[in-house]
Amino acid sequence: NAGKTCSVTVSAAVNTDQDRNGSITIQCDEQTSQLVKFSQKKVTSTLILADGASSDLQLRSVESDAQLKFLALESWSATADSEWITLSSEQGQTGSVEYTVNVAANDGASREGVVTISPASGMDGLQFTISQNSLQEDYVGTWTASGKLTNSGATVDYSEDWVIGYNSEKGQYYFSGLLGEARYPLYTLWSD
């Protein structure tokens, strides 16, 4: 009939099999019907990297958490290929996911590990590569310290450069600096 409005909502499950077609017939009254055809492509992955997220993470040598962000169209499981990466859980459900992994402190050479997120359907998953700096990469260099020093009632502003270095023969990290007119000698911070 003129002036009548009909509405129908159609939803389809995630298609992990093959491209498919379908149709529905909408009937508003005994005389008016409409055939609606639709098609659905097969998804190539049911796990999708979140907008703005990266699958390559670069972390400092200190213990830290990393967030892996993705959209899951089906349930999933997670594995890590390195014992220094701890998973917050080994499986998850559909939805927008912010998955946390803990990375242990690194007191050795720089290292790389992979966390794999695999969908339940067996389709291709996501791999997140976690690269972690060595202590040397994080700390060797020139650092500027500034502040106020008080000695015998006199306060002095200072801003001095400190050098943190690495002695590969001894396997030792050290620092030295110039404060006022007194040069501090090399102090060992820690050894490999």
C-alpha positions in Angstrom: 0.0 0.0 0.0 1.1 3.5 -0.7 2.6 5.2 2.3 3.6 2.0 4.1 7.2 1.6 5.1 8.9 -1.7 5.9 12.3 -2.3 7.3 14.3 -5.5 7.7 17.7 -6.0 9.3 19.9 -8.7 7.9 23.1 -9.9 9.5 25.5 -12.6 8.5 28.2 -14.5 10.4 31.8 -14.0 9.5 32.5 -15.9 6.3 35.7 -18.0 6.6 34.8 -20.5 4.0 34.2 -19.1 0.4 32.5 -16.2 -1.3 28.7 -16.7 -1.0 25.5 -15.3 -2.3 22.0 -15.2 -0.8 18.7 -13.5 -1.1 15.7 -12.6 1.0 12.2 -11.8 0.0 10.5 -8.9 1.9 6.8 -9.0 1.9 4.9 -6.0 3.3 1.4 -7.2 2.6 -0.2 -9.9 0.4 0.4 -8.0 -2.8 3.8 -6.3 -2.4 7.1 -8.2 -2.1 10.6 -7.3 -2.9 13.5 -9.7 -3.6 16.8 -8.5 -2.2 20.0 -10.2 -3.3 23.3 -10.0 -1.5 26.8 -11.4 -1.6 29.5 -11.9 1.1 33.2 -12.3 0.3 35.4 -14.7 2.3 37.5 -12.9 4.8 41.2 -13.5 4.5 41.9 -13.1 8.2 39.7 -12.9 11.2 42.4 -11.0 13.1 43.0 -7.4 12.0 45.7 -5.0 13.3 44.0 -2.1 15.0 44.1 1.3 13.3 47.3 3.2 14.2 48.8 0.1 15.9 52.1 -1.5 14.9 53.1 -5.1 14.8 56.7 -4.1 15.4 57.4 -2.9 18.9 60.8 -1.5 20.1 61.3 -1.5 23.9 63.9 -0.3 26.3 66.0 -2.8 28.3 64.0 -2.3 31.5 61.1 -4.6 32.4 57.9 -3.3 30.8 54.5 -4.1 29.5 53.6 -3.9 25.8 50.1 -3.5 24.4 49.2 -5.5 21.3 46.1 -4.0 19.6 43.9 -5.8 17.2 40.3 -6.6 16.2 39.3 -10.3 16.6 36.3 -11.6 14.6 36.5 -14.9 16.3 38.1 -16.4 19.4 41.9 -16.7 19.4 45.0 -18.1 21.2 48.4 -16.6 21.8 51.9 -18.0 22.0 55.4 -16.4 22.5 58.6 -17.9 21.1 60.8 -16.5 23.9 60.8 -17.2 27.7 61.5 -13.5 28.5 58.0 -12.6 27.1 55.1 -13.4 29.5 51.6 -13.6 28.1 48.7 -12.2 30.2 46.5 -15.1 29.0 46.7 -17.7 26.3 43.3 -17.1 24.7 40.7 -14.5 24.1 37.3 -13.7 22.6 36.0 -11.6 19.8 36.0 -7.8 19.9 38.5 -4.9 20.0 41.5 -6.3 21.9 44.2 -4.6 23.8 46.4 -7.6 24.9 49.2 -7.1 27.4 52.5 -9.0 27.4 55.2 -8.4 30.0 58.8 -8.2 28.8 61.5 -9.1 31.4 64.5 -6.7 32.0 67.3 -7.3 29.6 70.8 -7.2 31.0 72.4 -8.8 28.0 72.6 -8.1 24.2 69.7 -6.7 22.3 67.1 -9.4 21.5 64.0 -10.1 19.5 60.9 -12.3 20.1 57.6 -12.9 18.4 54.1 -13.2 19.9 51.7 -15.0 17.5 47.9 -14.5 17.8 46.1 -17.4 16.0 42.4 -17.5 15.2 40.4 -20.6 16.2 39.4 -21.2 12.5 43.1 -21.9 11.6 43.2 -18.9 9.2 46.3 -16.7 9.1 47.0 -15.0 12.4 49.0 -11.9 13.4 52.6 -11.8 14.5 54.0 -9.1 16.7 57.7 -8.7 16.8 59.1 -7.4 20.0 62.7 -6.0 19.9 64.3 -5.1 23.2 67.4 -2.9 23.6 70.5 -3.9 25.5 71.6 -1.9 28.5 74.4 -0.5 26.4 72.0 0.9 23.8 69.8 2.5 26.5 72.4 4.1 28.7 75.7 4.7 27.0 76.1 8.4 26.0 76.2 11.9 27.4 73.5 12.9 29.9 72.9 16.4 31.3 72.2 16.8 35.0 71.0 20.1 36.4 69.7 21.4 39.7 70.9 23.1 42.9 73.7 22.1 45.2 74.0 23.4 48.8 77.4 23.2 50.5 78.3 25.1 53.7 75.2 27.3 53.4 75.9 28.4 49.8 73.5 27.2 47.0 74.8 27.0 43.5 72.9 26.2 40.3 74.6 23.7 38.1 74.1 22.0 34.7 76.8 19.5 33.9 77.3 16.7 31.4 77.9 13.2 32.7 79.3 10.5 30.4 78.0 7.0 30.8 80.3 4.6 29.0 81.0 0.9 28.5 84.3 -0.9 28.8 84.0 -4.0 26.7 87.2 -5.5 28.0 86.0 -5.4 31.6 82.3 -5.7 30.8 81.6 -2.7 33.0 79.4 0.4 32.6 80.9 3.5 34.2 80.2 7.2 34.6 82.3 10.3 34.9 81.5 14.0 35.1 82.6 17.5 35.9 80.8 19.2 38.7 82.0 22.7 39.5 85.8 22.4 39.2 86.1 18.9 40.6 86.2 16.1 38.0 84.6 13.0 39.2 86.7 9.9 38.3 85.3 6.9 36.5 82.9 5.0 38.8 81.7 1.5 37.9 77.9 1.4 37.8 77.5 -2.4 37.1 79.2 -5.2 35.3 77.9 -7.7 32.7 
